[in-house]
Amino acid sequence: MAEEKAASTKTAGGREHVRLYTRGTILGHKRGKSNQHPSTSLVKIEGVQTKEEVEFYLGKKLAYVYRVERCCARPVPEELAAQVLRCHSTSDALSQQNLIPGVSENIMYN
């Protein structure tokens, strides 16, 4: 009658870890054939496949979090914040902020 314990993600306080953000990738800037708009970034949201799913993220904030080396302390996390404006294609979103293109790090949506 030995019961097997399943692997859980509980902390010492008995609470479970819940991720309150979604990852994404910055694809680049909004652009046409001859013009580029560096203040508007294209973002691919992980797990979003349709325009209806993008509507959930409209108006929500996104943050690009990165670490900055300081002279004597350990690296300090910094962030660039932006906001989701509208749907771009079937699964991409536009955000209004000068974000760094081509970064596949964590973009967090709150």
N, CA, C and O atoms as CSV, one atom per row, in Angstrom:
chain,resi,resn,atom,element,x,y,z
A,1,MET,N,N,0.802,-1.183,0.000
A,1,MET,CA,C,0.000,0.000,0.000
A,1,MET,C,C,0.851,1.255,0.000
A,1,MET,O,O,0.489,2.277,0.583
A,2,ALA,N,N,1.954,1.156,-0.646
A,2,ALA,CA,C,2.823,2.321,-0.753
A,2,ALA,C,C,2.277,3.253,-1.828
A,2,ALA,O,O,2.000,2.830,-2.950
A,3,GLU,N,N,2.129,4.503,-1.479
A,3,GLU,CA,C,1.631,5.485,-2.433
A,3,GLU,C,C,2.807,6.231,-3.044
A,3,GLU,O,O,3.734,6.645,-2.347
A,4,GLU,N,N,2.750,6.391,-4.348
A,4,GLU,CA,C,3.804,7.134,-5.028
A,4,GLU,C,C,3.451,8.615,-5.003
A,4,GLU,O,O,2.299,9.003,-5.200
A,5,LYS,N,N,4.458,9.422,-4.761
A,5,LYS,CA,C,4.249,10.865,-4.743
A,5,LYS,C,C,4.605,11.428,-6.114
A,5,LYS,O,O,5.676,11.148,-6.652
A,6,ALA,N,N,3.711,12.210,-6.665
A,6,ALA,CA,C,3.968,12.843,-7.957
A,6,ALA,C,C,4.860,14.055,-7.749
A,6,ALA,O,O,4.831,14.699,-6.700
A,7,ALA,N,N,5.645,14.349,-8.760
A,7,ALA,CA,C,6.518,15.523,-8.690
A,7,ALA,C,C,5.657,16.779,-8.707
A,7,ALA,O,O,4.857,16.981,-9.620
A,8,SER,N,N,5.824,17.605,-7.710
A,8,SER,CA,C,5.033,18.829,-7.633
A,8,SER,C,C,5.966,20.029,-7.614
A,8,SER,O,O,7.173,19.909,-7.403
A,9,THR,N,N,5.376,21.168,-7.838
A,9,THR,CA,C,6.139,22.406,-7.846
A,9,THR,C,C,5.786,23.248,-6.633
A,9,THR,O,O,5.722,24.474,-6.731
A,10,LYS,N,N,5.557,22.619,-5.506
A,10,LYS,CA,C,5.181,23.356,-4.300
A,10,LYS,C,C,6.412,23.936,-3.616
A,10,LYS,O,O,7.493,23.346,-3.640
A,11,THR,N,N,6.227,25.090,-3.013
A,11,THR,CA,C,7.305,25.740,-2.281
A,11,THR,C,C,7.251,25.307,-0.825
A,11,THR,O,O,6.431,24.468,-0.452
A,12,ALA,N,N,8.112,25.869,-0.014
A,12,ALA,CA,C,8.166,25.519,1.402
A,12,ALA,C,C,6.876,25.901,2.120
A,12,ALA,O,O,6.490,25.245,3.088
A,13,GLY,N,N,6.210,26.947,1.660
A,13,GLY,CA,C,4.971,27.380,2.296
A,13,GLY,C,C,3.764,26.567,1.870
A,13,GLY,O,O,2.663,26.809,2.365
A,14,GLY,N,N,3.934,25.613,0.970
A,14,GLY,CA,C,2.833,24.789,0.524
A,14,GLY,C,C,2.101,25.326,-0.688
A,14,GLY,O,O,1.137,24.709,-1.141
A,15,ARG,N,N,2.522,26.442,-1.221
A,15,ARG,CA,C,1.872,27.020,-2.389
A,15,ARG,C,C,2.530,26.503,-3.660
A,15,ARG,O,O,3.706,26.139,-3.661
A,16,GLU,N,N,1.763,26.476,-4.733
A,16,GLU,CA,C,2.307,26.056,-6.012
A,16,GLU,C,C,2.820,27.268,-6.773
A,16,GLU,O,O,2.286,28.369,-6.640
A,17,HIS,N,N,3.868,27.054,-7.578
A,17,HIS,CA,C,4.378,28.106,-8.446
A,17,HIS,C,C,3.443,28.241,-9.642
A,17,HIS,O,O,3.138,27.254,-10.311
A,18,VAL,N,N,2.999,29.440,-9.905
A,18,VAL,CA,C,2.146,29.706,-11.046
A,18,VAL,C,C,2.812,30.800,-11.859
A,18,VAL,O,O,3.135,31.864,-11.331
A,19,ARG,N,N,3.017,30.539,-13.143
A,19,ARG,CA,C,3.646,31.528,-14.008
A,19,ARG,C,C,2.583,32.511,-14.475
A,19,ARG,O,O,1.597,32.114,-15.095
A,20,LEU,N,N,2.779,33.782,-14.180
A,20,LEU,CA,C,1.793,34.808,-14.499
A,20,LEU,C,C,2.186,35.619,-15.724
A,20,LEU,O,O,1.754,36.762,-15.874
A,21,TYR,N,N,2.991,35.048,-16.592
A,21,TYR,CA,C,3.385,35.742,-17.805
A,21,TYR,C,C,3.473,34.741,-18.947
A,21,TYR,O,O,3.486,33.529,-18.731
A,22,THR,N,N,3.533,35.262,-20.154
A,22,THR,CA,C,3.688,34.456,-21.352
A,22,THR,C,C,4.946,34.904,-22.064
A,22,THR,O,O,5.222,36.102,-22.142
A,23,ARG,N,N,5.704,33.967,-22.579
A,23,ARG,CA,C,6.926,34.314,-23.295
A,23,ARG,C,C,6.604,34.733,-24.723
A,23,ARG,O,O,5.566,34.370,-25.276
A,24,GLY,N,N,7.509,35.496,-25.302
A,24,GLY,CA,C,7.345,35.926,-26.677
A,24,GLY,C,C,8.687,36.228,-27.307
A,24,GLY,O,O,9.714,36.214,-26.627
A,25,THR,N,N,8.687,36.501,-28.600
A,25,THR,CA,C,9.902,36.803,-29.349
A,25,THR,C,C,9.694,38.088,-30.132
A,25,THR,O,O,8.654,38.272,-30.764
A,26,ILE,N,N,10.674,38.974,-30.093
A,26,ILE,CA,C,10.627,40.190,-30.896
A,26,ILE,C,C,11.104,39.828,-32.294
A,26,ILE,O,O,12.239,39.383,-32.467
A,27,LEU,N,N,10.241,40.015,-33.300
A,27,LEU,CA,C,10.571,39.639,-34.667
A,27,LEU,C,C,11.320,40.737,-35.404
A,27,LEU,O,O,12.119,40.442,-36.293
A,28,GLY,N,N,11.085,41.973,-35.061
A,28,GLY,CA,C,11.722,43.098,-35.742
A,28,GLY,C,C,10.813,44.311,-35.669
A,28,GLY,O,O,9.908,44.379,-34.838
A,29,HIS,N,N,11.071,45.274,-36.558
A,29,HIS,CA,C,10.273,46.493,-36.591
A,29,HIS,C,C,9.183,46.384,-37.649
A,29,HIS,O,O,9.288,45.599,-38.592
A,30,LYS,N,N,8.133,47.186,-37.474
A,30,LYS,CA,C,7.108,47.302,-38.497
A,30,LYS,C,C,7.749,47.974,-39.700
A,30,LYS,O,O,8.462,48.967,-39.551
A,31,ARG,N,N,7.503,47.441,-40.891
A,31,ARG,CA,C,8.124,48.018,-42.077
A,31,ARG,C,C,7.299,47.722,-43.311
A,31,ARG,O,O,6.501,46.787,-43.351
A,32,GLY,N,N,7.520,48.546,-44.307
A,32,GLY,CA,C,6.921,48.346,-45.615
A,32,GLY,C,C,8.021,48.080,-46.619
A,32,GLY,O,O,9.113,47.650,-46.248
A,33,LYS,N,N,7.745,48.327,-47.871
A,33,LYS,CA,C,8.741,48.072,-48.913
A,33,LYS,C,C,9.906,49.043,-48.816
A,33,LYS,O,O,11.055,48.663,-49.043
A,34,SER,N,N,9.617,50.297,-48.479
A,34,SER,CA,C,10.690,51.285,-48.431
A,34,SER,C,C,10.819,51.992,-47.085
A,34,SER,O,O,11.846,52.618,-46.823
A,35,ASN,N,N,9.816,51.911,-46.237
A,35,ASN,CA,C,9.853,52.604,-44.950
A,35,ASN,C,C,9.920,51.615,-43.797
A,35,ASN,O,O,9.323,50.540,-43.838
A,36,GLN,N,N,10.663,52.008,-42.765
A,36,GLN,CA,C,10.747,51.206,-41.554
A,36,GLN,C,C,10.327,52.078,-40.375
A,36,GLN,O,O,10.691,53.252,-40.312
A,37,HIS,N,N,9.567,51.514,-39.446
A,37,HIS,CA,C,9.075,52.242,-38.285
A,37,HIS,C,C,9.734,51.663,-37.038
A,37,HIS,O,O,9.219,50.700,-36.469
A,38,PRO,N,N,10.865,52.228,-36.595
A,38,PRO,CA,C,11.596,51.633,-35.473
A,38,PRO,C,C,10.896,51.769,-34.126
A,38,PRO,O,O,11.292,51.103,-33.169
A,39,SER,N,N,9.870,52.608,-34.020
A,39,SER,CA,C,9.182,52.752,-32.737
A,39,SER,C,C,8.069,51.728,-32.554
A,39,SER,O,O,7.455,51.670,-31.489
A,40,THR,N,N,7.800,50.917,-33.579
A,40,THR,CA,C,6.763,49.893,-33.495
A,40,THR,C,C,7.390,48.536,-33.756
A,40,THR,O,O,7.980,48.318,-34.814
A,41,SER,N,N,7.269,47.621,-32.802
A,41,SER,CA,C,7.894,46.302,-32.910
A,41,SER,C,C,6.855,45.228,-33.169
A,41,SER,O,O,5.717,45.321,-32.710
A,42,LEU,N,N,7.265,44.198,-33.915
A,42,LEU,CA,C,6.439,43.013,-34.131
A,42,LEU,C,C,6.831,41.973,-33.095
A,42,LEU,O,O,8.015,41.698,-32.905
A,43,VAL,N,N,5.850,41.396,-32.428
A,43,VAL,CA,C,6.107,40.443,-31.354
A,43,VAL,C,C,5.330,39.162,-31.627
A,43,VAL,O,O,4.135,39.208,-31.918
A,44,LYS,N,N,6.006,38.018,-31.534
A,44,LYS,CA,C,5.366,36.710,-31.648
A,44,LYS,C,C,5.121,36.197,-30.238
A,44,LYS,O,O,6.070,36.005,-29.479
A,45,ILE,N,N,3.855,35.972,-29.874
A,45,ILE,CA,C,3.488,35.518,-28.540
A,45,ILE,C,C,3.434,33.996,-28.544
A,45,ILE,O,O,2.802,33.391,-29.410
A,46,GLU,N,N,4.094,33.391,-27.580
A,46,GLU,CA,C,4.154,31.931,-27.501
A,46,GLU,C,C,2.781,31.347,-27.198
A,46,GLU,O,O,2.116,31.773,-26.254
A,47,GLY,N,N,2.357,30.374,-27.997
A,47,GLY,CA,C,1.084,29.706,-27.775
A,47,GLY,C,C,-0.106,30.375,-28.426
A,47,GLY,O,O,-1.231,29.901,-28.269
A,48,VAL,N,N,0.103,31.466,-29.154
A,48,VAL,CA,C,-0.992,32.178,-29.809
A,48,VAL,C,C,-0.958,31.840,-31.294
A,48,VAL,O,O,0.068,32.016,-31.951
A,49,GLN,N,N,-2.086,31.353,-31.826
A,49,GLN,CA,C,-2.132,30.915,-33.215
A,49,GLN,C,C,-3.155,31.665,-34.064
A,49,GLN,O,O,-3.050,31.647,-35.290
A,50,THR,N,N,-4.134,32.321,-33.458
A,50,THR,CA,C,-5.188,32.976,-34.226
A,50,THR,C,C,-5.365,34.423,-33.770
A,50,THR,O,O,-4.867,34.835,-32.723
A,51,LYS,N,N,-6.097,35.185,-34.598
A,51,LYS,CA,C,-6.377,36.576,-34.257
A,51,LYS,C,C,-7.258,36.680,-33.012
A,51,LYS,O,O,-7.129,37.630,-32.239
A,52,GLU,N,N,-8.134,35.726,-32.818
A,52,GLU,CA,C,-9.011,35.746,-31.647
A,52,GLU,C,C,-8.206,35.579,-30.363
A,52,GLU,O,O,-8.549,36.162,-29.335
A,53,GLU,N,N,-7.144,34.792,-30.415
A,53,GLU,CA,C,-6.294,34.608,-29.236
A,53,GLU,C,C,-5.454,35.848,-28.960
A,53,GLU,O,O,-5.121,36.119,-27.806
A,54,VAL,N,N,-5.104,36.609,-30.001
A,54,VAL,CA,C,-4.331,37.840,-29.818
A,54,VAL,C,C,-5.177,38.890,-29.109
A,54,VAL,O,O,-4.643,39.712,-28.364
A,55,GLU,N,N,-6.481,38.875,-29.328
A,55,GLU,CA,C,-7.361,39.879,-28.720
A,55,GLU,C,C,-7.281,39.876,-27.197
A,55,GLU,O,O,-7.518,40.908,-26.569
A,56,PHE,N,N,-6.953,38.739,-26.594
A,56,PHE,CA,C,-6.802,38.669,-25.142
A,56,PHE,C,C,-5.658,39.561,-24.664
A,56,PHE,O,O,-5.732,40.124,-23.572
A,57,TYR,N,N,-4.603,39.698,-25.468
A,57,TYR,CA,C,-3.411,40.439,-25.069
A,57,TYR,C,C,-3.465,41.920,-25.444
A,57,TYR,O,O,-2.570,42.672,-25.057
A,58,LEU,N,N,-4.478,42.362,-26.179
A,58,LEU,CA,C,-4.561,43.765,-26.582
A,58,LEU,C,C,-4.679,44.658,-25.357
A,58,LEU,O,O,-5.511,44.423,-24.481
A,59,GLY,N,N,-3.835,45.688,-25.304
A,59,GLY,CA,C,-3.827,46.619,-24.185
A,59,GLY,C,C,-2.983,46.174,-23.016
A,59,GLY,O,O,-2.741,46.958,-22.099
A,60,LYS,N,N,-2.524,44.921,-23.023
A,60,LYS,CA,C,-1.707,44.434,-21.912
A,60,LYS,C,C,-0.270,44.900,-22.079
A,60,LYS,O,O,0.185,45.174,-23.190
A,61,LYS,N,N,0.429,44.984,-20.968
A,61,LYS,CA,C,1.811,45.438,-20.986
A,61,LYS,C,C,2.740,44.271,-21.246
A,61,LYS,O,O,2.449,43.133,-20.875
A,62,LEU,N,N,3.857,44.561,-21.887
A,62,LEU,CA,C,4.899,43.568,-22.056
A,62,LEU,C,C,6.208,44.173,-21.604
A,62,LEU,O,O,6.396,45.388,-21.662
A,63,ALA,N,N,7.108,43.324,-21.155
A,63,ALA,CA,C,8.381,43.793,-20.613
A,63,ALA,C,C,9.512,42.951,-21.177
A,63,ALA,O,O,9.435,41.722,-21.188
A,64,TYR,N,N,10.562,43.614,-21.644
A,64,TYR,CA,C,11.782,42.936,-22.053
A,64,TYR,C,C,12.744,43.047,-20.877
A,64,TYR,O,O,13.214,44.141,-20.563
A,65,VAL,N,N,13.039,41.935,-20.228
A,65,VAL,CA,C,13.877,41.924,-19.029
A,65,VAL,C,C,15.266,41.442,-19.407
A,65,VAL,O,O,15.413,40.408,-20.059
A,66,TYR,N,N,16.284,42.187,-18.999
A,66,TYR,CA,C,17.667,41.818,-19.273
A,66,TYR,C,C,18.517,42.209,-18.077
A,66,TYR,O,O,18.073,42.967,-17.215
A,67,ARG,N,N,19.737,41.692,-18.023
A,67,ARG,CA,C,20.628,41.966,-16.891
A,67,ARG,C,C,21.710,42.952,-17.316
A,67,ARG,O,O,22.240,42.881,-18.424
A,68,VAL,N,N,22.023,43.875,-16.407
A,68,VAL,CA,C,23.029,44.899,-16.652
A,68,VAL,C,C,24.179,44.679,-15.680
A,68,VAL,O,O,23.965,44.563,-14.473
A,69,GLU,N,N,25.391,44.622,-16.201
A,69,GLU,CA,C,26.579,44.469,-15.355
A,69,GLU,C,C,26.908,45.815,-14.711
A,69,GLU,O,O,27.033,46.826,-15.401
A,70,ARG,N,N,27.043,45.819,-13.416
A,70,ARG,CA,C,27.465,47.014,-12.687
A,70,ARG,C,C,28.936,46.848,-12.315
A,70,ARG,O,O,29.488,45.756,-12.453
A,71,CYS,N,N,29.564,47.901,-11.852
A,71,CYS,CA,C,31.004,47.859,-11.593
A,71,CYS,C,C,31.381,46.904,-10.461
A,71,CYS,O,O,32.362,46.170,-10.588
A,72,CYS,N,N,30.641,46.895,-9.380
A,72,CYS,CA,C,31.067,46.094,-8.238
A,72,CYS,C,C,30.003,45.129,-7.725
A,72,CYS,O,O,30.322,44.238,-6.937
A,73,ALA,N,N,28.772,45.277,-8.139
A,73,ALA,CA,C,27.704,44.411,-7.636
A,73,ALA,C,C,27.376,43.330,-8.665
A,73,ALA,O,O,27.913,43.331,-9.773
A,74,ARG,N,N,26.507,42.429,-8.295
A,74,ARG,CA,C,26.075,41.398,-9.233
A,74,ARG,C,C,25.163,42.031,-10.294
A,74,ARG,O,O,24.685,43.148,-10.096
A,75,PRO,N,N,24.912,41.345,-11.410
A,75,PRO,CA,C,24.064,41.914,-12.466
A,75,PRO,C,C,22.668,42.263,-11.955
A,75,PRO,O,O,22.047,41.492,-11.224
A,76,VAL,N,N,22.196,43.421,-12.349
A,76,VAL,CA,C,20.908,43.934,-11.900
A,76,VAL,C,C,19.904,43.790,-13.047
A,76,VAL,O,O,20.212,44.178,-14.174
A,77,PRO,N,N,18.712,43.242,-12.788
A,77,PRO,CA,C,17.729,43.144,-13.872
A,77,PRO,C,C,17.144,44.506,-14.217
A,77,PRO,O,O,16.760,45.270,-13.332
A,78,GLU,N,N,17.081,44.798,-15.496
A,78,GLU,CA,C,16.463,46.021,-16.013
A,78,GLU,C,C,15.341,45.585,-16.940
A,78,GLU,O,O,15.294,44.427,-17.355
A,79,GLU,N,N,14.441,46.498,-17.269
A,79,GLU,CA,C,13.382,46.128,-18.189
A,79,GLU,C,C,12.974,47.306,-19.049
A,79,GLU,O,O,13.026,48.460,-18.624
A,80,LEU,N,N,12.563,46.985,-20.281
A,80,LEU,CA,C,11.933,47.928,-21.180
A,80,LEU,C,C,10.464,47.551,-21.239
A,80,LEU,O,O,10.138,46.388,-21.474
A,81,ALA,N,N,9.579,48.503,-21.033
A,81,ALA,CA,C,8.150,48.212,-21.017
A,81,ALA,C,C,7.498,48.739,-22.291
A,81,ALA,O,O,7.920,49.756,-22.839
A,82,ALA,N,N,6.474,48.045,-22.751
A,82,ALA,CA,C,5.710,48.438,-23.931
A,82,ALA,C,C,4.276,47.967,-23.734
A,82,ALA,O,O,3.932,47.405,-22.694
A,83,GLN,N,N,3.446,48.203,-24.743
A,83,GLN,CA,C,2.047,47.816,-24.661
A,83,GLN,C,C,1.627,47.220,-26.002
A,83,GLN,O,O,2.067,47.686,-27.053
A,84,VAL,N,N,0.784,46.198,-25.971
A,84,VAL,CA,C,0.300,45.553,-27.191
A,84,VAL,C,C,-0.772,46.438,-27.808
A,84,VAL,O,O,-1.757,46.778,-27.152
A,85,LEU,N,N,-0.577,46.815,-29.085
A,85,LEU,CA,C,-1.500,47.718,-29.757
A,85,LEU,C,C,-2.585,47.003,-30.535
A,85,LEU,O,O,-3.774,47.243,-30.321
A,86,ARG,N,N,-2.172,46.116,-31.447
A,86,ARG,CA,C,-3.146,45.464,-32.313
A,86,ARG,C,C,-2.553,44.192,-32.882
A,86,ARG,O,O,-1.366,43.910,-32.722
A,87,CYS,N,N,-3.400,43.434,-33.546
A,87,CYS,CA,C,-2.971,42.198,-34.188
A,87,CYS,C,C,-2.301,42.554,-35.513
A,87,CYS,O,O,-2.780,43.440,-36.222
A,88,HIS,N,N,-1.208,41.883,-35.860
A,88,HIS,CA,C,-0.510,42.171,-37.105
A,88,HIS,C,C,-0.886,41.172,-38.191
A,88,HIS,O,O,-1.376,41.567,-39.250
A,89,SER,N,N,-0.668,39.909,-37.948
A,89,SER,CA,C,-1.069,38.871,-38.899
A,89,SER,C,C,-1.911,37.864,-38.134
A,89,SER,O,O,-2.590,38.236,-37.177
A,90,THR,N,N,-1.883,36.619,-38.527
A,90,THR,CA,C,-2.735,35.646,-37.849
A,90,THR,C,C,-2.305,35.391,-36.420
A,90,THR,O,O,-3.139,35.031,-35.589
A,91,SER,N,N,-1.016,35.567,-36.101
A,91,SER,CA,C,-0.585,35.240,-34.736
A,91,SER,C,C,0.421,36.226,-34.161
A,91,SER,O,O,0.953,35.977,-33.079
A,92,ASP,N,N,0.703,37.327,-34.834
A,92,ASP,CA,C,1.665,38.303,-34.340
A,92,ASP,C,C,0.931,39.512,-33.770
A,92,ASP,O,O,-0.249,39.730,-34.047
A,93,ALA,N,N,1.652,40.290,-32.971
A,93,ALA,CA,C,1.073,41.491,-32.375
A,93,ALA,C,C,2.025,42.659,-32.584
A,93,ALA,O,O,3.231,42.457,-32.723
A,94,LEU,N,N,1.496,43.880,-32.608
A,94,LEU,CA,C,2.297,45.091,-32.700
A,94,LEU,C,C,2.365,45.736,-31.335
A,94,LEU,O,O,1.367,45.782,-30.615
A,95,SER,N,N,3.555,46.242,-30.966
A,95,SER,CA,C,3.696,46.956,-29.702
A,95,SER,C,C,4.396,48.277,-29.963
A,95,SER,O,O,5.257,48.364,-30.838
A,96,GLN,N,N,4.034,49.296,-29.217
A,96,GLN,CA,C,4.568,50.634,-29.411
A,96,GLN,C,C,5.663,50.904,-28.403
A,96,GLN,O,O,5.374,51.304,-27.276
A,97,GLN,N,N,6.894,50.699,-28.774
A,97,GLN,CA,C,8.044,50.991,-27.919
A,97,GLN,C,C,9.298,50.648,-28.700
A,97,GLN,O,O,9.259,49.810,-29.601
A,98,ASN,N,N,10.398,51.278,-28.370
A,98,ASN,CA,C,11.670,50.957,-28.993
A,98,ASN,C,C,12.254,49.728,-28.316
A,98,ASN,O,O,13.028,49.851,-27.367
A,99,LEU,N,N,11.894,48.554,-28.791
A,99,LEU,CA,C,12.428,47.308,-28.273
A,99,LEU,C,C,13.540,46.827,-29.187
A,99,LEU,O,O,13.613,47.230,-30.348
A,100,ILE,N,N,14.394,45.979,-28.674
A,100,ILE,CA,C,15.540,45.487,-29.424
A,100,ILE,C,C,15.074,44.357,-30.338
A,100,ILE,O,O,14.564,43.357,-29.832
A,101,PRO,N,N,15.226,44.465,-31.675
A,101,PRO,CA,C,14.736,43.415,-32.563
A,101,PRO,C,C,15.621,42.175,-32.542
A,101,PRO,O,O,16.818,42.260,-32.268
A,102,GLY,N,N,15.028,41.034,-32.832
A,102,GLY,CA,C,15.771,39.792,-32.955
A,102,GLY,C,C,16.099,39.113,-31.651
A,102,GLY,O,O,16.889,38.169,-31.644
A,103,VAL,N,N,15.532,39.547,-30.555
A,103,VAL,CA,C,15.833,38.954,-29.259
A,103,VAL,C,C,14.814,37.856,-28.989
A,103,VAL,O,O,13.609,38.088,-29.088
A,104,SER,N,N,15.284,36.676,-28.652
A,104,SER,CA,C,14.366,35.573,-28.372
A,104,SER,C,C,14.333,35.264,-26.885
A,104,SER,O,O,14.048,34.133,-26.491
A,105,GLU,N,N,14.617,36.244,-26.072
A,105,GLU,CA,C,14.584,36.074,-24.616
A,105,GLU,C,C,13.145,36.169,-24.126
A,105,GLU,O,O,12.208,36.144,-24.924
A,106,ASN,N,N,12.980,36.275,-22.846
A,106,ASN,CA,C,11.648,36.335,-22.253
A,106,ASN,C,C,11.018,37.708,-22.446
A,106,ASN,O,O,11.576,38.725,-22.034
A,107,ILE,N,N,9.873,37.723,-23.064
A,107,ILE,CA,C,9.027,38.900,-23.110
A,107,ILE,C,C,7.834,38.545,-22.239
A,107,ILE,O,O,7.142,37.564,-22.513
A,108,MET,N,N,7.584,39.308,-21.217
A,108,MET,CA,C,6.573,38.931,-20.242
A,108,MET,C,C,5.323,39.775,-20.414
A,108,MET,O,O,5.396,41.003,-20.446
A,109,TYR,N,N,4.191,39.128,-20.524
A,109,TYR,CA,C,2.908,39.797,-20.633
A,109,TYR,C,C,2.189,39.693,-19.310
A,109,TYR,O,O,2.034,38.599,-18.767
A,110,ASN,N,N,1.749,40.822,-18.786
A,110,ASN,CA,C,1.023,40.822,-17.507
A,110,ASN,C,C,-0.444,41.074,-17.749
A,110,ASN,O,O,-1.228,41.112,-16.801
